[in-house]
Amino acid sequence: MDPLKGRFKEIATERFKEVRKIIKEDGDKVIGEVKLSQIYGGMRGIKSMVWETSNLDPVDGIRFRGYTIPELQKVLPTGKGKEPLPEGLFWLMLTGELPNATHVDWLTNEWHNRGGLPPQTKKVLNAMPDTTHPMTLFSMGITSMSDDSVFVKRYAEGMRKSDYWDAYYEDSMTLIARLPYLAAFIYRKLFRKNHQIDPDKRLDWASNYAHMLGFESSDFQDLMRLYLTIHADHEGGNASAHTVHLVGSTLSNPYLALASGMNALAGPLHGRANQEVIEWIFNMVGYLGTDTPTKDQVKSFVEKTIEKGRVIPGYGHAVLRQPDPRFTAQRIFAENHIQDDNIVDIVWKLFEVVPDVLKGLGKVKNPWPNVDAHSGAILVHYGMKEYAYYTVLFGVSRALGVLAAGVWSRAMGMPLERPKSLTTDWIKENILS
């Protein structure tokens, strides 16, 4: 048994016993209450699921196993770069323990050994027209690999429920290993005339992804390490994570569960927002006729956007009540690595202008930038100007958290998710009468 799986089994076995004891002794205790406004408002804020890998704090932002992003940047192994390696975060999310360099090196090598794309996936992708949206190809590519599922094979053979997590782990490890290959293949197919680049197995997971995309600078490799770390998880209630959790609860294999989550991530109200932010910024540049606008010009365009009944993309969040630490991490990266970039400068001017404008409306609970407000400008700086692809980067990262959480769900024996729905007539008769 590999070292990560072995350590997970030890930890999960103890947690399984602990959870069963909690259910038996305290299962009738009530957590919170549900309001009609929440039922009609997308179940916003209803506490209704367990997600072991991360928790979202309204002030501190995302905590991965208790660690904030700035703390992770200090304690996770960085390899040959300055930013934390995503391999280390995956180890932390799965075990709750900080990995050392040996653990991370093993995981890098393991993912290299499991990497690559099966022939049927390349055939599926190449059969699609180059006008296909990258997220469509990403979802199709993930689904096409499900024939390789260990979970499906073992389940058909009569696998015990207590062993579900083991098969889910095997699929998740292989899937994570393959995702950079899949994502890079899609990028090179759509935007580089299908000129594919062979992997470099001397590199870590994120750096090899950057290499296969065709970006060789050490700064871009560090950006990928940071990007794939900070987007990896955002507790379980967001649309993509919850979708993976729901589909996984049916015992669909991790390939199908992740593909479902990526379809949710592709939505404009979720992961596609990063694409909309940079498009909106370039619309501003075109409207104003300059990429060096003054703060007053930026403010005027922001106000015109609001007057048209549109939101300011990249601002606001369902939970956060402070600037998103993921935005801050990207801003610090840009301050350290990027000089005199007009588009990045616009992002910073927006940060100075937008919160005050939104506060002035008197209706906005969170006027601060979220993770999507900055990422596109940095990618454009390094030459990745294909905005439609940005959500694929997000998806590669998010797979780390949702698949780690999926292994935990199977280890804890989480049942099929089946909430109760109501009709408005029932509510009027039983609640409002």
C-alpha positions in Angstrom: 0.0 0.0 0.0 1.4 3.4 -1.0 2.3 5.8 1.9 -0.5 8.3 1.3 -3.2 5.6 1.0 -1.8 3.9 4.1 -1.8 7.0 6.2 -5.3 7.9 5.0 -6.6 4.5 6.0 -5.3 4.9 9.5 -6.8 8.3 9.9 -10.1 7.6 8.2 -10.7 4.4 10.2 -10.5 6.4 13.5 -12.6 9.2 12.1 -15.2 6.6 10.9 -15.5 5.3 14.4 -15.7 8.8 15.8 -18.5 9.9 13.4 -20.5 6.7 14.1 -20.3 7.5 17.8 -21.5 11.1 17.2 -24.4 9.9 15.1 -25.4 7.3 17.7 -25.1 9.6 20.8 -25.9 13.0 19.4 -27.7 12.4 16.1 -30.9 14.2 17.3 -29.2 17.5 18.1 -30.3 20.4 15.9 -27.9 22.6 13.9 -29.4 26.0 12.9 -32.8 26.5 11.3 -34.1 26.9 7.8 -36.0 30.1 6.7 -38.3 30.4 3.8 -36.0 33.0 2.3 -33.3 30.3 2.2 -35.6 27.7 0.6 -36.5 30.2 -2.1 -33.0 31.7 -2.3 -31.0 28.7 -3.5 -30.6 27.1 -0.1 -28.1 29.9 0.7 -26.3 29.3 4.0 -28.2 26.1 5.0 -25.9 23.8 7.0 -26.7 20.5 5.5 -23.5 18.6 4.6 -20.1 17.5 5.9 -17.0 18.5 4.0 -13.7 17.5 5.6 -11.1 19.2 3.4 -11.8 22.9 3.9 -14.0 25.5 5.5 -14.9 29.0 4.4 -14.7 31.7 7.0 -16.5 35.0 6.2 -13.5 37.1 7.4 -10.4 34.9 7.0 -11.6 33.3 3.7 -10.9 29.7 2.9 -9.1 27.5 5.4 -7.6 24.2 4.2 -7.6 21.9 7.2 -7.4 25.0 9.3 -4.7 26.8 7.4 -5.3 30.1 5.6 -3.7 30.8 2.2 -0.9 33.0 3.7 -0.1 30.2 6.2 0.0 27.6 3.5 2.5 29.7 1.6 4.7 29.5 4.6 4.4 25.8 5.6 3.9 23.8 2.4 6.9 22.5 0.5 7.7 24.7 -2.5 10.1 22.5 -4.5 12.2 24.5 -6.9 9.9 27.6 -6.8 8.6 30.0 -4.2 4.9 29.1 -4.2 3.5 26.0 -2.5 3.2 22.8 -4.5 -0.4 21.6 -5.1 0.9 18.1 -4.3 1.4 19.2 -0.7 -2.0 20.7 -0.4 -3.6 17.4 -1.7 -1.7 15.5 1.0 -2.9 18.0 3.6 -6.5 17.8 2.5 -6.5 14.0 2.4 -4.8 13.4 5.7 -5.1 16.6 7.7 -1.3 16.5 8.2 1.3 18.8 6.7 3.5 16.8 4.3 7.3 17.0 4.2 9.4 17.2 1.0 9.7 13.4 0.8 5.9 13.0 0.8 5.6 15.6 -1.9 8.3 14.1 -4.1 6.6 10.7 -3.8 3.3 12.2 -4.9 4.9 14.1 -7.8 6.5 10.9 -9.1 3.3 8.9 -8.5 1.2 11.3 -10.6 3.9 11.2 -13.3 3.6 7.4 -13.3 -0.2 7.6 -13.6 -0.2 10.4 -16.1 -1.0 10.5 -19.8 -4.2 10.2 -21.9 -5.9 7.0 -23.1 -6.4 6.7 -26.8 -10.2 7.0 -26.7 -9.9 10.4 -25.1 -7.7 11.8 -27.8 -10.1 10.4 -30.4 -13.1 12.0 -28.7 -11.3 15.4 -28.4 -10.0 15.4 -32.0 -13.4 14.5 -33.4 -14.8 17.8 -32.0 -14.7 21.0 -34.0 -12.2 23.7 -32.9 -15.1 26.0 -32.2 -16.1 23.9 -29.2 -15.8 25.6 -25.8 -12.8 24.4 -23.8 -15.0 23.4 -20.8 -17.2 21.2 -23.1 -14.1 19.4 -24.2 -12.8 19.2 -20.6 -16.0 17.6 -19.4 -16.1 15.2 -22.4 -12.5 14.2 -21.9 -13.0 13.4 -18.2 -16.1 11.3 -19.0 -14.3 9.5 -21.8 -11.8 8.1 -19.3 -14.4 6.5 -17.1 -14.0 3.2 -18.8 -10.7 2.9 -16.9 -12.5 3.3 -13.5 -11.2 0.9 -10.8 -14.4 1.7 -8.8 -16.6 0.5 -11.6 -14.6 -2.7 -12.0 -14.5 -3.6 -8.3 -18.1 -2.7 -7.8 -19.1 -5.1 -10.5 -17.0 -7.8 -8.8 -19.0 -7.3 -5.5 -16.7 -4.9 -3.6 -17.6 -4.4 0.1 -18.9 -1.0 1.1 -16.0 -0.6 3.6 -13.7 -0.8 0.6 -15.4 1.9 -1.5 -12.9 4.5 -0.5 -9.9 2.5 -1.7 -11.3 2.2 -5.3 -12.3 5.9 -5.2 -8.8 6.8 -4.1 -7.3 4.9 -7.0 -9.5 6.5 -9.5 -8.9 10.0 -8.0 -5.2 9.6 -8.0 -5.2 8.6 -11.7 -7.7 11.2 -12.7 -5.7 14.0 -11.0 -2.5 12.7 -12.7 -4.2 12.9 -16.1 -5.9 16.3 -15.8 -2.9 18.4 -16.8 -2.4 16.2 -19.9 -6.1 16.6 -20.8 -6.2 20.3 -20.1 -3.0 21.0 -22.0 -4.2 18.8 -24.9 -7.3 20.9 -25.2 -5.4 24.2 -25.1 -2.9 23.1 -27.8 -5.7 21.6 -30.0 -7.9 24.8 -29.9 -5.3 27.5 -29.8 -2.0 26.1 -31.1 -3.0 24.1 -34.2 -2.9 20.8 -32.2 0.8 20.9 -31.9 1.1 18.9 -28.7 4.1 19.1 -26.3 5.5 16.0 -24.6 5.6 16.0 -20.8 8.8 16.7 -18.8 8.7 14.3 -15.9 11.6 16.1 -14.2 9.1 18.9 -13.3 6.4 19.0 -10.5 2.7 18.6 -11.3 2.0 22.3 -11.9 5.2 23.0 -13.7 4.7 20.1 -16.1 1.3 21.4 -16.8 2.7 24.8 -17.6 5.3 23.2 -19.8 2.7 21.2 -21.8 0.7 24.3 -22.3 3.8 25.9 -23.9 4.8 28.3 -21.1 8.4 27.8 -20.0 9.3 30.7 -17.8 10.0 30.0 -14.1 7.6 32.8 -13.1 4.7 31.2 -15.0 5.5 27.9 -13.4 5.3 29.5 -10.0 2.0 31.2 -11.0 0.6 27.8 -11.8 1.7 26.4 -8.5 0.0 29.3 -6.7 -3.1 29.2 -9.0 -3.6 25.4 -8.7 -3.3 25.7 -4.9 -5.6 28.6 -4.1 -8.4 27.4 -6.4 -8.3 23.8 -5.1 -11.2 23.9 -2.7 -13.8 26.3 -1.2 -15.8 24.1 1.2 -18.6 21.8 -0.1 -21.5 24.2 -0.7 -20.3 25.8 -3.9 -22.0 24.6 -7.1 -19.1 22.5 -8.5 -18.1 20.9 -5.2 -21.7 20.1 -4.3 -22.4 18.6 -7.7 -19.4 16.3 -7.4 -20.6 15.3 -3.9 -24.2 14.7 -5.0 -23.2 12.6 -8.0 -20.6 10.7 -6.0 -23.3 9.9 -3.4 -25.1 7.8 -6.1 -21.9 5.8 -6.4 -21.1 7.1 -9.8 -17.4 6.7 -10.3 -15.1 9.7 -9.8 -14.7 10.4 -13.5 -18.5 10.9 -13.9 -18.8 12.8 -10.7 -16.0 15.2 -11.6 -17.3 15.7 -15.1 -20.7 16.7 -13.6 -18.9 19.2 -11.3 -17.0 20.7 -14.2 -20.3 21.3 -16.0 -21.4 23.3 -13.0 -18.1 25.1 -12.9 -18.7 26.2 -16.5 -21.6 28.4 -15.5 -21.3 32.2 -15.6 -22.4 32.4 -12.0 -19.5 30.1 -11.0 -16.1 29.4 -12.5 -16.8 31.1 -15.8 -16.7 34.4 -14.0 -13.0 34.6 -14.5 -13.5 34.7 -18.2 -16.2 37.4 -17.8 -14.0 39.6 -15.7 -11.2 40.0 -18.3 -13.7 40.4 -21.1 -15.4 43.2 -19.2 -12.0 44.9 -18.6 -11.2 44.8 -22.3 -14.6 46.2 -23.0 -13.8 49.0 -20.7 -10.5 49.6 -22.5 -12.3 49.6 -25.9 -15.0 52.0 -24.6 -12.6 54.4 -23.0 -10.1 54.2 -25.9 -7.2 53.7 -23.6 -5.5 51.0 -21.5 -4.2 53.6 -19.1 -7.5 55.1 -17.7 -7.6 57.4 -14.8 -9.5 56.4 -11.6 -12.3 58.8 -12.6 -12.7 57.1 -15.9 -12.7 53.7 -14.3 -15.3 54.9 -11.8 -17.5 56.3 -14.6 -17.4 53.0 -16.5 -18.2 51.1 -13.3 -21.2 53.3 -12.7 -22.4 52.9 -16.3 -22.2 49.1 -15.9 -24.4 49.3 -12.8 -26.9 51.7 -14.5 -27.4 49.1 -17.2 -28.5 46.6 -14.5 -25.3 44.5 -14.7 -23.1 43.4 -11.9 -19.4 44.2 -11.7 -17.7 40.9 -12.5 -15.2 39.7 -10.0 -16.8 41.6 -7.1 -19.1 40.2 -4.4 -19.2 36.7 -2.8 -22.0 34.7 -1.2 -20.0 34.1 2.1 -17.0 36.4 2.3 -17.3 39.8 3.9 -13.7 40.9 3.3 -11.4 40.9 0.2 -10.9 37.3 -0.9 -7.5 36.1 0.3 -7.2 34.4 -3.1 -7.4 37.8 -4.7 -4.8 39.1 -2.3 -2.4 36.2 -3.0 -2.6 37.0 -6.7 -2.1 40.7 -6.1 1.0 40.0 -4.1 2.3 37.7 -6.8 1.8 40.4 -9.4 3.5 43.0 -7.2 6.5 40.7 -6.9 6.8 39.5 -10.5 5.1 42.0 -12.8 6.2 45.6 -13.5 4.4 48.2 -15.6 1.5 46.2 -17.0 -1.5 48.4 -17.9 -4.1 45.7 -17.5 -2.9 44.6 -14.1 -2.9 48.3 -13.2 -6.5 48.5 -14.1 -7.3 45.6 -11.8 -5.7 47.6 -9.0 -7.6 50.7 -9.9 -10.8 48.8 -9.8 -9.9 47.6 -6.3 -9.6 51.3 -5.3 -12.9 52.3 -6.9 -15.4 49.5 -7.0 -15.9 48.8 -3.2 -16.8 52.4 -2.5 -19.2 52.5 -5.5 -20.9 49.3 -4.3 -21.1 50.5 -0.7 -22.8 53.6 -2.0 -25.7 51.5 -3.4 -26.6 50.5 0.2 -27.6 47.0 -0.9 -24.4 45.1 -1.3 -23.3 42.9 1.6 -19.8 42.2 0.2 -18.4 44.9 -2.1 -14.9 43.3 -2.2 -13.1 41.5 -5.0 -13.2 37.7 -5.2 -10.8 35.3 -6.7 -11.8 36.0 -10.3 -11.0 39.7 -10.1 -7.3 39.3 -10.7 -6.5 36.0 -12.3 -7.2 36.9 -15.9 -5.0 40.0 -15.9 -2.0 38.0 -14.8 -2.6 35.3 -17.4 -2.9 37.9 -20.1 0.5 39.3 -18.9 2.2 36.0 -19.5 0.6 35.5 -22.9 -2.4 33.4 -22.2 -5.0 35.6 -23.8 -7.5 32.9 -24.7 -10.1 33.9 -22.1 -12.4 30.9 -22.8 -9.8 28.6 -21.5 -9.4 30.1 -18.0 -12.1 28.0 -16.4 -10.3 24.9 -17.4 -7.4 26.0 -15.3 -9.9 26.5 -12.5 -11.2 23.0 -13.1 -7.8 21.3 -12.9 -7.3 22.9 -9.5 -10.7 22.3 -8.1 -10.4 18.6 -8.8 -7.9 18.3 -6.0 -10.4 19.4 -3.3 -13.5 17.7 -4.6 -11.8 14.3 -5.2 -10.1 14.4 -1.8 -13.5 15.1 -0.3 -15.0 12.3 -2.3 -12.5 9.8 -0.9 -13.5 11.0 2.6 -17.2 10.6 1.7 -16.8 7.0 0.7 -14.6 6.3 3.7 -17.3 7.7 6.0 -20.0 5.8 4.3 -21.9 8.9 3.3 -25.4 7.9 2.0 -27.2 8.9 -1.2 -28.0 12.6 -0.8 -31.8 13.1 -1.0 -33.1 16.4 0.5 -36.9 17.0 0.7 -38.5 19.5 -1.6 -41.7 21.4 -1.0 -44.3 23.1 -3.2 -45.4 26.7 -2.7 -48.9 25.5 -2.1 -47.7 23.2 0.7 -45.8 26.1 2.3 -48.9 28.4 2.1 -51.1 25.7 3.7 -48.7 24.4 6.4 -46.4 27.4 7.2 -48.2 30.6 6.3 -51.8 29.7 7.2 
